[in-house]
Amino acid sequence: MKKHPITINILYLLLVYSSIIIACSKTTDNQNNARTYRLGFQVSAPKQDFNMAFQAMNMWIPISDAAIISAELPWDSLYAGVNEVQFVLHNYKTLVDYYRSKQLKLWIYMDPENGMNRYSNSDKLVAIGKSITQATVQQKYVRFLYVMDSILQPEHIGFAMETNLIRGLAPDSIYQGVRTVANSCATQIRALDKKVIMGISIQADYAWGKASNGAYIGIAKDLADFPFVQEIGISSYPYFFLNSPTELPDNYYSKIIEGTSLKAFVSEGGWSSRVVPNSMPTSLQIQSDYIARQNVLLNNAHATALFQLTFTDIDLSGLPVGTPANINQFAYIGLVDSLLSAKPALKSWSDLFGKNYVGE
């Protein structure tokens, strides 16, 4: 399971859903004045409203030095005959140009599977009777990522998300389809682009065994199946398992890349400020403490970035027909509420941004 926060293209008011899911000693922040990592968000708004999206973006850009595009492919548009180049130009190019004007570094991490339901193909593929297991679908995926890289020229690009979770929950045929397209993307894009840093993301809470109350699992299989990776994106939503951010061990991120030369970054994550279905007890202060806790976890891993896909809460009363019901589990991880009023977590994030950046 994973979530798709509401994201809105700043020009065309598209609802874009991203990914999320589930995550896990105590320390003093002995690196209090510095950060190795950049900070950023994806465009988000409480509802499908251009003015709110633009207003929210101009709240988070001053406390960011990076941005991320993280989504499933627009399979419905592509199979309706929309050209990949035109789609990217129409829906992403102006947004990315705006990010560049603000000196933000860009990560693009796309999802070949189902961000809301890791047991399944993308809902849009299912609706048209197709699957990532099919060669023609895989070719479309690789082509779309190739176009994204060539037009938008990100510093970082990822070809699959939460691969360990897909492998654990989905049929093996779907996982093998994801494995195939990711490796194909890496081969084709590296031939075009010698500079972009390539990766995948994994689910940290699953890797630590939190979802199953088990022992640490790690990501050795992911590293073997995706040998091209130069960085690992980390997805983590610990509020389904933990009572407090202090329960996260200091090596929660660093252990994942232990024994490798890989870089790590948080590709998505958060802590709900309200109790939601299947979550542990929480509060505005606990959410704020979680953001503050990130400095130790990220610096210990020499992480390169921290992204939160939703800057705002989600207005559950205004969701379009067909929105997965379990989006309510992720409606309150924003740093501002659905009226764009600041939560205490916004101050914690601003404090992170105010630390001296010592990364590459």
Secondary structure, 3 states (H helix, E strand, C coil): CCCCCEEECCCCCCEEECCCCCCCCCCCCCCCCEECCEEEECCCCCCCCHHHHHHHHHHHHHHCCEEEEEEECCHHHHHCCCCHHHHHHHHHHHHHHHHHHCCCEEEEEEECCCCCCCCCCCHHHHHCCCCCCCHHHHHHHHHHHHHHHHHHCCCEEECCCCHHHHHHHCCHHHHHHHHHHHHHHHHHHHHHCCCCEEEEEEEHHHHCCHHHCCCCCCCHHHHHHCCCCCEEEEEECHHHCCCCHHHCCCCCCHHHHCCCCCEEEEEEECCCCCCCCCCCCCCHHHHHHHHHHHHHHHHHCCCCEEEECCCECCCHHHCCCCCCHHHHHHCCCCCECCCCCECHHHHHHHHHHCCEECCC
